[in-house]
Amino acid sequence: QSVLTQPPSVSGAPGQRVTISCTGSSSNIGAGYDVHWYQQLPGTAPKLLIYGNSNRPSGVPDRFSGSKSGTSASLAITGLQAEDEADYYCQSYDSSLSGSIFGTGTKVTVL
Amino acid sequence: EVQLVESGGGLVQPGGSLRLSCAASGFTFSSYEMNWVRQAPGKGLEWVSYISSSGSTIYYADSVKGRFTISRDNAKNSLYLQMNSLRAEDTAVYYCAREIRGKDAFDIWGQGTMVTVSS
């Protein structure tokens, strides 16, 4: 079964840089499909953070950046702030499923 | 304001049916592909279904194929999800989400509607 694997949790002190990995396979990220990232604050709907691997929608701070290489992608948060404490999900398209697939999710904790 | 508002969730017995609706406003609904995404309590996001802007192309996750039906009424700016033969594992918050044209990314989400399948 196709899956995008993320670390369950990452943490950092305010001001630090953290990265979240998203590992896929040859039917999704490795096939060249774009990766997108979402932030979900407790009790709210997901919010698009990065689309097309590295593009930020209007209003998203440039502290958030995305990259992709091979069968993996990464989200970096620099200058970590208390308000960044949330769950983060990657998403891509999977050709074997003919549909979207989400990552397992990563909880970011600001120490 | 660009907005999606879901409705129709509730408590239903196993084997029952429910129809979710998603009302769109603030944008040209007929120009956008739409999706349903769900999130079980305490779990991650799961893509459920996709429908093209005209409604001519539809896809489903294997977990709901044959039980759920996605549809849209562009004249009413509305998206629907007909859910039949519901199971306990379908219990989740259901979100409708707009897709950025040509990008497979979901830029606008509704607030979600809770579906609970229990006897």
Interface residues (C-beta under 8 A of the other chain):
Chain A: Y33 D34 H36 Y38 Q40 A45 P46 K47 L48 Y51 G52 P57 Y89 Q91 S92 Y93 L97 S98 G99 S100 I101 F102 G103 T104 G105
Chain B: N35 V37 G44 L45 E46 W47 S49 Y50 Y59 Y60 A61 D62 Y95 I100 K103 D104 A105 F106 D107 W109 G110 Q111 G112
